[in-house]
Amino acid sequence: MTALHAATTTGGAAAAGAATTAAEPAASLVQSIDWLAIAPVVVPAAVALVVLVADLFATERTKRLLGWLSIAGLAAATALLLPLRAGDRSTFCLTGDPGACSYTADHFTLVIQFLVLAGALVTALLSVTAVRDARMPDGEYWFLLLSSAAGAALLPASRDLATLIVALEVASLPAFALVGMRRGDRLSSEAALKFFLSSVTATAVSLFGISLVYAATGSLHLEQVADRLDHVPGQLDTLAMAGVALTLVGFAFKTAAVPFHFWVPDTYVGAPLPIAGYLSVIGKAVGFTGLILVTVIAFPAYSDIWGPALAVLAALTMTFGNAAAVRQDPARAHSAVRLLAWSSVGQAGYLLVPIAAAAYSGRDEIGATVAYALMYAAANLGAFAVAALVARTKPLHRIADYRGLYAERPAAALALAFFLLCLAGLPPGIIGLFAKVAVFGSAVDAGLGWLAVVMAVNVVVALYYYLRWTALLFRAPEGAETGPAGARGRAPWPVTAAIAVTAVVSVVLSGVPQAVLRFASGTLFPH
């Protein structure tokens, strides 16, 4: 009996030791979470859930408070970027390789997160009035906007392909519903369906490409993928090459690069105006951020493939976008929104130039794209904010409706003129000029002289439609169309605030243009 007891005790101890040994690897897989680093993503996501639940219990009168709660959440998320300004935080790292992290808050991440969250905040200000006027459901609208903003804020911090594609879809899926939020509107429903089908197709192609990259490298972390693509066995080289090419398709779609641009004009026309502005800025930021991460961080070994491809895409995109914008008829319904849509396609071509240049002269060229994106975001959101103000009395969104705007609303006309001149790159929109110089310089430094020439020609072409619209603002109004100044009504203060914020940011940036060039030549990624 004693021997049996001893054997049992010994066996139990051995089993316990084996269990402890077996448990050790599982315990080592537990990753610590840096809550401050992920706060700019968590806050809008948490507020989105609060809004969704609160909507169940809110009355029709109190539902308007959901918009202000959403604005407060976006403002708080933006403010939480300040403690992270050192740009030295990472979390969700592999225990076996601390350098391989899924979330990194470096300077590149923080700048893009500021662009995304500040842009979403301006969109929210424009939406307060739009939701009420169009009788859109408050709870659903604000939940979707906050969810999309959270996904867009997550994407620049993503450092593995799985997190990257999840962030891309979290940013995109709510946007489909936001585009079709105006129930019973045929244009809205058609725009949402076109946006959804084309986006899902592009995402499927990208997922297939990621699976091929994973098959060739055995990793999803961007830094590990980059290291292993340098030593891909010969028999897997074609597989890796196909994976790289296919992965870029989804991000090229988000940037509205030609020939993946066909969804843009109809989607912008059918969407509520604040959401059209949101897509033109935050939607593009998502696409360009993903494109930058997969090219210069994950796929530098195949820069001889994606570099020339992106250079050609940049030339096609800026040329096709500007040519289509020139052809817009000012008297046609929705021509103002269509011009901004085609203009955004042309601007996307400029944004692609430094990414293509990075294939030839290093990742530091990316600073020019980010600097240009900041200028474009402020000016383009401002133009959409003025368009939202004008649409309150002239809902056809025609360019001709802006004739004589200075006589009716001098401040709005001056603001729109300044935004258009920034986009054109003309004084007093100095920020636009210096941003274009930075992009142009990146092409020259990379030896892409032909692309610099194409860009210069397109900048001149774009001057035509920007200046034509600007001149229209100051022409004598046609009295029968515009009516007396007193009939215009007071502008809602959230719309006025959105115009003022974007105008102040654009003016401040134009006052320190040298900072743009220094920023463009700086290093955003740690080496």
C-alpha positions in Angstrom: 0.0 0.0 0.0 2.9 2.3 0.9 4.7 1.5 -2.3 1.5 2.1 -4.3 1.0 5.5 -2.5 4.6 6.5 -3.3 4.2 5.5 -6.9 1.0 7.4 -7.2 2.6 10.5 -5.6 5.6 10.2 -7.9 3.4 9.8 -10.9 1.3 12.8 -9.9 4.3 15.0 -9.4 5.7 13.9 -12.8 2.4 14.7 -14.4 2.2 18.1 -12.7 5.7 18.8 -13.9 4.9 17.8 -17.4 1.8 20.0 -17.3 3.8 22.9 -16.1 6.4 22.4 -18.8 3.7 22.1 -21.4 2.0 25.3 -20.1 5.2 27.4 -20.2 5.2 28.0 -24.0 1.5 28.9 -23.9 2.2 31.4 -21.1 5.0 33.0 -23.1 2.7 33.7 -26.0 0.7 36.2 -23.9 1.6 39.7 -25.3 1.5 42.9 -23.3 -0.7 45.7 -24.6 0.4 49.3 -24.6 -3.0 50.9 -24.1 -1.8 54.5 -24.7 -0.3 53.5 -28.1 -3.6 52.1 -29.3 -5.8 54.7 -27.6 -6.3 56.8 -30.9 -7.9 53.6 -32.4 -9.7 52.3 -29.3 -11.4 55.6 -28.4 -13.5 56.1 -31.6 -14.3 52.3 -31.6 -15.5 52.5 -28.0 -17.5 55.6 -28.6 -19.1 53.9 -31.7 -20.3 51.1 -29.5 -21.7 53.6 -26.9 -23.5 55.5 -29.7 -25.0 52.2 -31.0 -26.3 51.2 -27.6 -27.5 54.7 -26.6 -29.5 54.9 -29.9 -31.7 52.1 -28.6 -32.8 54.1 -25.6 -32.7 57.7 -27.0 -35.8 59.6 -27.9 -36.1 61.5 -31.2 -35.1 64.7 -29.4 -32.1 63.3 -27.6 -30.8 61.4 -30.6 -29.2 64.7 -31.8 -26.9 64.5 -28.9 -25.3 61.4 -30.5 -23.6 63.6 -33.1 -22.0 65.7 -30.4 -20.9 62.7 -28.5 -19.3 61.4 -31.7 -17.5 64.7 -32.2 -16.2 64.7 -28.7 -14.9 61.1 -29.2 -13.0 62.1 -32.4 -11.6 65.2 -30.7 -10.4 63.1 -27.7 -8.8 60.5 -30.1 -7.0 63.3 -31.9 -5.8 64.8 -28.6 -4.4 61.4 -27.5 -1.8 61.6 -30.3 0.1 64.3 -28.3 1.5 61.9 -25.6 2.7 59.7 -28.5 4.6 62.4 -30.4 8.0 60.7 -29.6 7.0 58.0 -32.1 8.8 55.2 -30.3 6.0 52.8 -29.2 5.1 49.3 -30.4 2.8 46.6 -29.1 1.4 43.2 -30.0 5.0 42.0 -30.7 6.1 38.4 -31.2 7.7 37.0 -28.0 10.3 35.2 -30.1 11.1 38.2 -32.2 10.4 41.5 -30.3 11.2 43.5 -33.4 8.2 41.9 -35.3 5.2 43.9 -34.0 1.7 44.1 -35.3 1.1 47.7 -34.1 3.7 50.5 -34.3 3.2 54.1 -33.4 6.1 55.7 -35.2 6.1 59.2 -36.7 4.6 58.0 -40.0 1.7 56.4 -38.0 1.1 59.5 -35.9 1.0 61.9 -38.9 -1.5 59.7 -40.8 -3.6 59.2 -37.7 -3.8 62.9 -37.2 -4.9 63.4 -40.8 -7.5 60.7 -40.5 -8.9 61.7 -37.1 -8.9 65.4 -37.8 -10.5 64.8 -41.2 -13.2 62.6 -39.6 -13.8 65.4 -37.1 -14.4 68.0 -39.8 -16.7 65.4 -41.6 -18.6 65.0 -38.3 -19.1 68.8 -38.0 -20.5 68.9 -41.6 -22.7 65.9 -40.8 -24.5 67.4 -37.8 -26.7 69.5 -40.1 -26.7 67.0 -43.0 -28.1 64.1 -40.9 -31.0 66.3 -39.6 -31.8 67.9 -43.0 -31.8 64.5 -44.9 -33.6 62.7 -42.1 -30.9 60.0 -42.0 -30.9 57.7 -39.0 -28.7 59.3 -36.3 -27.5 56.2 -34.5 -26.6 54.2 -37.6 -24.9 57.2 -39.2 -22.6 58.1 -36.3 -21.8 54.4 -35.5 -20.7 53.8 -39.1 -18.7 57.0 -39.3 -16.8 56.3 -36.0 -16.2 52.7 -37.0 -14.8 53.7 -40.4 -12.5 56.3 -38.6 -11.3 53.7 -36.2 -10.3 51.4 -39.0 -8.6 54.2 -40.9 -6.6 55.1 -37.8 -5.6 51.5 -37.3 -4.2 51.1 -40.8 -1.1 53.3 -40.6 -0.1 51.5 -37.4 -0.5 48.0 -38.9 2.8 46.2 -39.4 1.5 42.8 -40.6 -0.5 41.9 -43.6 -3.4 40.4 -41.7 -3.9 43.5 -39.5 -3.5 45.7 -42.6 -6.3 44.0 -44.6 -8.6 43.9 -41.5 -8.0 47.7 -41.0 -8.6 48.3 -44.7 -12.0 46.5 -44.5 -13.0 48.1 -41.2 -12.4 51.5 -42.8 -14.2 50.5 -46.0 -17.3 48.4 -45.1 -19.0 51.2 -43.0 -18.3 53.6 -45.9 -20.5 51.5 -48.2 -23.4 51.9 -45.9 -22.7 55.6 -45.4 -22.8 56.2 -49.2 -26.2 54.6 -49.4 -27.6 56.2 -46.2 -30.2 58.4 -48.0 -33.0 55.9 -48.2 -35.2 56.1 -51.3 -32.6 58.0 -53.3 -31.8 56.1 -56.5 -28.4 57.8 -57.0 -27.4 57.0 -53.4 -28.3 53.3 -53.7 -26.6 52.9 -57.1 -23.5 54.6 -55.8 -23.3 52.3 -52.7 -23.8 49.2 -54.9 -21.1 50.2 -57.4 -18.7 51.1 -54.6 -19.4 47.9 -52.7 -19.0 45.5 -55.7 -15.8 47.1 -57.1 -14.2 47.4 -53.6 -15.0 43.8 -52.7 -13.5 42.5 -55.9 -10.3 44.5 -55.4 -10.0 43.2 -51.8 -10.5 39.6 -52.9 -7.6 40.1 -55.4 -5.4 41.6 -52.6 -6.2 38.7 -50.3 -5.2 36.2 -52.9 -2.0 38.1 -53.4 -1.3 38.1 -49.6 -1.8 34.3 -49.5 0.8 33.9 -52.2 3.2 36.2 -50.3 2.6 34.1 -47.2 3.2 30.9 -49.1 6.5 32.2 -50.4 7.8 33.7 -47.1 6.0 31.9 -44.3 5.3 35.2 -42.5 2.8 38.0 -42.4 4.9 40.6 -40.5 6.1 43.3 -42.9 9.7 43.4 -41.7 10.0 39.6 -41.8 8.4 39.5 -45.2 10.9 42.0 -46.4 13.9 39.9 -45.1 12.6 36.7 -46.5 11.7 38.1 -49.9 15.5 38.9 -50.2 16.2 35.2 -50.1 13.3 33.6 -51.8 14.3 30.2 -53.5 14.3 30.3 -57.3 11.3 28.0 -57.5 9.2 30.4 -55.4 10.3 33.6 -57.1 7.4 33.6 -59.6 4.9 32.9 -56.8 6.2 35.8 -54.7 6.3 38.1 -57.7 2.6 37.4 -58.5 1.7 37.9 -54.8 3.4 41.3 -54.7 1.5 42.4 -57.9 -1.9 41.2 -56.7 -1.5 42.7 -53.2 -1.1 46.1 -54.7 -4.4 46.0 -56.6 -6.7 46.6 -53.6 -4.7 49.6 -52.4 -4.5 51.0 -55.9 -8.4 50.8 -55.9 -8.6 52.7 -52.7 -6.4 55.5 -54.1 -8.6 55.7 -57.2 -5.6 55.1 -59.4 -6.5 54.6 -63.1 -7.8 52.1 -64.2 -9.3 51.4 -60.8 -11.0 54.8 -60.6 -14.3 54.2 -62.3 -16.3 54.2 -59.1 -15.3 57.7 -58.0 -17.6 60.2 -59.8 -20.8 58.2 -59.3 -20.0 57.4 -55.7 -19.3 61.0 -54.8 -22.4 62.2 -56.5 -24.7 59.6 -54.8 -23.2 60.0 -51.3 -24.2 62.6 -48.8 -21.9 65.6 -49.3 -19.9 65.1 -46.0 -19.3 61.5 -46.9 -18.1 62.4 -50.4 -15.6 64.7 -48.7 -14.7 62.0 -46.3 -14.0 59.5 -49.1 -12.0 62.0 -51.0 -9.6 62.6 -48.1 -9.7 59.8 -45.5 -10.6 57.1 -48.1 -7.5 58.1 -50.1 -5.3 58.3 -47.0 -6.2 54.7 -46.3 -5.3 53.6 -49.7 -2.0 55.5 -49.9 -1.0 54.4 -46.4 -1.5 50.8 -47.2 0.3 51.2 -50.5 3.3 52.8 -48.7 3.5 50.1 -46.1 3.4 47.2 -48.5 5.8 48.7 -51.0 8.6 50.4 -49.1 8.5 48.2 -45.9 7.3 44.8 -47.0 8.3 44.5 -50.7 11.6 46.5 -51.3 13.1 43.4 -52.8 10.7 43.7 -55.7 11.0 47.5 -56.2 12.0 46.8 -59.8 8.4 45.6 -60.3 6.3 48.0 -58.3 8.4 51.1 -59.0 7.8 51.3 -62.7 4.2 50.1 -62.3 3.4 52.9 -59.9 5.2 55.4 -62.1 3.0 54.5 -65.0 -0.1 54.5 -62.8 0.8 58.0 -61.5 1.1 59.3 -65.1 -2.2 57.7 -66.2 -4.1 58.8 -63.1 -3.1 62.5 -63.1 -3.6 62.7 -66.9 -7.0 61.0 -67.0 -8.3 62.8 -63.9 -7.4 66.3 -65.1 -8.7 65.6 -68.6 -12.1 64.5 -67.2 -12.2 67.5 -64.8 -11.6 70.0 -67.7 -14.6 68.5 -69.6 -17.2 69.2 -66.8 -20.1 71.4 -67.9 -20.7 74.1 -65.3 -24.5 74.1 -66.1 -24.9 70.3 -65.6 -26.4 69.0 -62.3 -23.8 67.8 -59.9 -21.0 69.2 -62.0 -19.4 70.8 -58.8 -19.2 67.4 -57.1 -18.0 65.7 -60.3 -15.3 68.2 -60.8 -14.1 67.7 -57.2 -14.2 63.9 -57.8 -12.2 64.1 -61.0 -9.8 66.6 -59.4 -9.3 64.1 -56.6 -8.3 61.5 -59.2 -5.8 63.9 -60.7 -4.4 64.7 -57.2 -4.1 61.0 -56.5 -1.7 60.8 -59.5 0.6 63.4 -57.8 0.5 61.5 -54.5 1.6 58.3 -56.3 4.8 60.0 -57.7 6.9 59.9 -54.5 5.9 56.3 -53.8 7.1 55.3 -57.2 10.3 57.4 -56.6 10.9 55.5 -53.4 11.7 52.4 -55.5 14.7 54.2 -57.0 16.0 56.4 -54.3 14.9 55.0 -50.9 12.0 55.2 -48.5 12.7 58.8 -47.4 10.9 60.0 -50.5 7.7 59.0 -48.8 7.8 62.3 -46.8 6.8 64.2 -50.0 3.6 62.1 -50.3 2.7 62.6 -46.7 3.4 66.4 -46.9 1.2 66.7 -50.0 -1.5 64.6 -48.4 -1.7 67.0 -45.5 -2.1 70.0 -47.8 -4.7 68.2 -50.0 -6.7 67.0 -46.9 -7.1 70.6 -45.6 -7.9 72.2 -48.9 -10.2 69.5 -50.3 -12.2 69.1 -47.1 -12.6 72.9 -47.0 -13.9 72.9 -50.6 -16.5 70.2 -49.7 -17.4 72.2 -46.6 -18.2 75.3 -48.8 -20.1 73.1 -51.2 -22.2 71.8 -48.3 -23.0 75.4 -47.4 -24.0 76.4 -51.0 -26.0 73.2 -51.4 -28.4 74.3 -48.6 -30.0 76.8 -51.0 -28.8 75.4 -54.4 -29.2 71.6 -54.1 -28.3 70.8 -57.8 -24.6 71.1 -57.0 -23.8 73.0 -60.3 -20.6 74.9 -60.8 -22.8 77.7 -62.3 -24.5 78.0 -58.9 -21.3 79.5 -57.5 -21.5 82.5 -59.8 -21.6 85.7 -57.7 -21.0 83.8 -54.4 -18.8 86.7 -53.3 -21.8 89.0 -53.4 -23.9 86.6 -51.3 -21.4 85.1 -48.9 -18.1 87.0 -49.1 -16.3 84.9 -46.4 -17.4 81.5 -48.0 -16.3 82.7 -51.5 -12.9 83.9 -50.3 -12.4 80.6 -48.4 -13.3 78.5 -51.5 -11.1 80.6 -53.7 -8.2 80.0 -51.3 -8.9 76.3 -51.2 -9.0 76.0 -55.0 -5.7 78.0 -55.3 -4.1 75.7 -52.8 -5.1 72.7 -54.9 -3.9 74.5 -58.1 -0.6 75.4 -56.4 -0.9 79.2 -57.0 -0.3 82.1 -54.6 -1.7 82.9 -52.0 -2.1 79.1 -51.7 1.7 78.8 -51.1 1.3 75.4 -49.4 0.0 73.9 -52.6 2.9 75.2 -54.6 5.5 74.0 -52.1 3.8 70.6 -51.8 4.0 70.2 -55.6 7.6 71.3 -55.6 8.4 68.5 -53.1 6.6 65.9 -55.2 8.3 67.2 -58.4 11.7 67.1 -56.7 11.2 63.5 -55.6 10.6 62.5 -59.2 13.7 64.3 -60.4 15.9 62.9 -57.6 14.8 59.4 -58.5 15.8 59.9 -62.2 12.1 59.9 -63.3 12.5 62.9 -65.6 9.7 61.8 -67.9 7.3 61.5 -65.0 8.3 65.0 -63.8 7.5 66.4 -67.3 4.1 64.6 -67.3 3.3 66.1 -63.9 4.3 69.6 -65.0 2.0 69.4 -68.0 -0.9 68.2 -65.8 -0.4 71.0 -63.3 -0.8 73.5 -66.1 -4.0 71.7 -67.3 -5.4 71.7 -63.8 -5.0 75.5 -63.6 -7.7 75.9 -66.2 -10.6 74.3 -64.3 -9.4 75.6 -60.9 -9.1 79.2 -62.1 -12.4 79.0 -64.1 -14.3 78.1 -60.9 -12.4 80.7 -58.9 -13.2 83.4 -61.4 -16.9 82.5 -61.3 -17.1 83.3 -57.6 -16.4 86.9 -58.2 -18.5 87.5 -61.3 -21.6 89.6 -61.2 -24.5 87.4 -60.0 -27.5 86.7 -62.2 -30.1 88.3 -60.0 -33.0 85.9 -60.9 -30.9 82.9 -59.9 -29.3 84.2 -56.7 -32.1 86.2 -55.2 -31.6 88.9 -52.5 -28.9 88.5 -50.0 -31.4 88.3 -47.2 -32.9 85.2 -48.6 -29.8 83.1 -48.2 -30.4 82.4 -44.5 -27.8 82.0 -41.8 -25.2 79.3 -42.2 -25.4 76.6 -39.5 -22.5 77.1 -37.1 -21.1 73.6 -37.4 -20.7 74.1 -41.2 -19.1 77.5 -40.6 -16.8 75.9 -38.0 -15.7 73.3 -40.5 -14.9 75.9 -43.1 -13.1 78.0 -40.6 -11.0 75.1 -39.3 -9.9 74.0 -42.7 -9.2 77.6 -43.8 -7.1 78.3 -40.7 -5.1 75.1 -41.2 -4.5 76.0 -44.9 -3.4 79.5 -44.1 -1.1 78.4 -41.3 0.5 75.8 -43.6 0.9 78.4 -46.3 2.7 80.7 -43.8 5.4 78.1 -43.1 6.1 76.5 -46.5 9.7 75.7 -45.6 8.4 73.3 -42.9 6.7 71.4 -45.7 10.0 70.9 -47.5 11.8 69.9 -44.3 9.0 67.5 -43.5 9.2 66.0 -47.0 12.9 65.5 -46.7 12.8 64.0 -43.2 12.7 60.4 -42.1 9.3 59.1 -41.1 10.3 55.4 -40.7 13.0 54.2 -38.3 15.9 52.6 -40.1 
